[in-house]
Amino acid sequence: APVVAAAGRAYYDELLSVGVRIAQHRGGLLHAKNAVIDGRVAMIGSANFDRRSFDLNFEITLLVFGEDFASQLLTLQKKYLADSTLVDPAQWRRRSRWKRLRDNAASLLSPLL
């Protein structure tokens, strides 16, 4: 999992530069893929947004329409965030060259991870 985490971090610069807030889960890699939309629609699944997930691994995502389910998922998301640390963009930009190299090198393996 360290290589997977490093590969993911390689994209932080681009995400932070457009205003995305990144929360790093303190319990390790959190592989949850879920969303709540307008408090009424919930999305939960195993698929990443890449061809490998959809074409090779046959992963799926489920949409659930219902305020009760969406509310329960939102509560879980809030717990995940409470167990996480927000990445500070200014501090992130000051990380060492070694860390940049490690993360960017790991990103070359992304299609295989």
N, C-alpha and C positions, 0 to 999 in steps of 0.2 A: 504493500500500500504506500510506502514512502515515494516510490517512483510515480504512482498515480497522483498523489498529492502534489508533487513537484510539477508534474505536467499541467495540472490544473492551475497552479500559481503562475505559470508562464503567461496566462491570459489576464491576470489581474490589472496590469498597467492599462491595457486598452479599456477594460470595463470601468476602472476607477476614473479614467479620463472623460468618460461620458456620463458620470454621475451615479453609476451603480454602487450601492452600498454592499460590501462583502462582509459576511459574518463567518468567522472560522469557529467551527464547533470544537470545544475543548476536549470532548470525549473521543476525538479522532475523526476519521473520514465519515461524514454523514451522507449516506447514499440515497436519501429520500428525494423523490421526485413528486412534488405535489404543489397544488395551488388552490386558492379560494378566490372566486370571482364574485363580486357584489354580494357576498354573504349568502349566496343561494346556490352557487355552482361550485362543485369540488372536482379537482382532477388529481388522480393518484395512479401511479403505475411504476413500471420498471424501465421504460424506454428513455434513452438519451436522444437528443435531437441530432442523430447521425445515421448514415446509411447502414452501418454495421448493426445497430440496435434494431432497425426496422427490417432489413433484408436478410441478415445473416442469423441474428439471434431470435428473431420473431418476437420481440418484446412488444408490450402493449401498454396503453394508458386507458383508464376508465374514467368517464365523466359521470358524476352523480349529481342529479338535480334535487336539492332539498336543503332547507335551512338547518335542520337538525344535524345532518351529516357534515355540512359545511362548517357549522359552529364547532363541532367536535374536532375537526381537522385544524381549524384556526387556533383552538386551544393548544393542540399539539405543536403547531408551528411556533407559537409564543414560547412554549417550553424549550424548543430547540434554540430559539434566539436568546433566551435567558441563560442557556448553557453555552453561549458563544461569545466571542470577542470580535468587535468590529475592527476591521482593518483601517488604520489611519492612513489616508492617501499620502500625506507629506512624509510620514515615517517610512511608508512602503518605498517611496522613490529614493530614500537614502540607504536602502539595504546594500549590502556588500556586492562587489562584482562577482565574487565566488557564488553567492546565492543566485544572482541573475543567470550566471552561466549554468549552474546546476538545473534550475527550473527550465531554461530554454533548451538545454540538451535533452531533458526528460520529455519535453513537448514533441520532440522528433519521433518519439515512440507512441504518441497519442493514437494513431490508427490501430495499433496493436493492443492497446490496453483495454 
